[in-house]
Amino acid sequence: MKNIALHSVHEKLGAKMVPFAGYNMPVQYEGVTAEHLTVRESVGVFDVSHMGEFLVSGENALALIQKVTSNDASKLEIGDAQYSCLPNTENGIVDDLICYRIKEDQYLLVVNASNIEKDWNWISSYNKEFNADLRDLSEEYSLLAIQGPKAVEAMQSLSSLDLSEIPFYKFKIGDFAGIENVIISATGYTGSGGFEIYCKNEEVEQIWNRVFLAGAAFGIKPIGLAARDTLRTEMGYCLYGNDIDDTTSPIEAGLGWITKFTKDFVNSEALAKQKAEKPTKKLVAFELNERGIPRQGYDIVDVEGNVIGNVTSGTMSPSLNKGIGLGYVPTNIAKSGTRINIQIRKKVIPATIVKLPFYKG
């Protein structure tokens, strides 16, 4: 197990540390519900330094990214971020990621921690054709997600940049907490606003300490990965390994909006065909109509008790105080308002397919 740069800081704060994607990570501090509500109501900080960062540079950088990702990176201006995925050749997904355009011919790809080696090998195999400069910075960089409706106000004293002028999915590079050349990105995985801060490992402790000093008057707290999961589930954001994987296509997962057929990319022809013919299954969101907690792997059943799908993510929503989840069902019953049932151990709990997000803010 690898340790992130702030491992000892989290231990001193009393975090429960667990192995996750090859790293010892803080899963919770005071409790999932309290941490979840802190992010929804004020501001909290996640250490997500286990994420991977690949720097792609050179005259063929964009051509390589266009080939391996599903979204259209040619639309990116310097300072833009874009959600995308790496399709495989079997109608599945290698990983989902965020692409940042740093300079004219330089991009940063941020990938999931559990897929760093897999993604590197996948992208490198296609780079033989393009010969872009590809560098893995994952071991050198830390990443803090400062999330919540008070994030901008709480953090403004730490930067000469006007943080309120960084729109969603845009970023700036500048001073933050006494450190120069920090990436301040208005991205996140919670649906409550805020920033993600990319810095070097040797800089992250200073940034962490100053963030908590600046945020003290706003009730800032450290937040673990367990609350990150409940927050993203309330928004219906996909988690790799749960809702999307090597066997699920972006079309099935409702990610057609990041799958642009205006360019040629890995498996684009087959995915375009699947979109035209309609996939046989679709990722849907559902709310339980009675008390219960849906969990990953639970069966989705019809009124006769036949298994028609499976739950990919599920939780008791701290914001809504009801069981919510995501799962794949046949496309012909995937409409909002359709009644389904979730098999929770020996009980069958009725549920209704709903539109995302669960949490409206």
Disulfide bonds with the S-S distance in Angstrom:
none
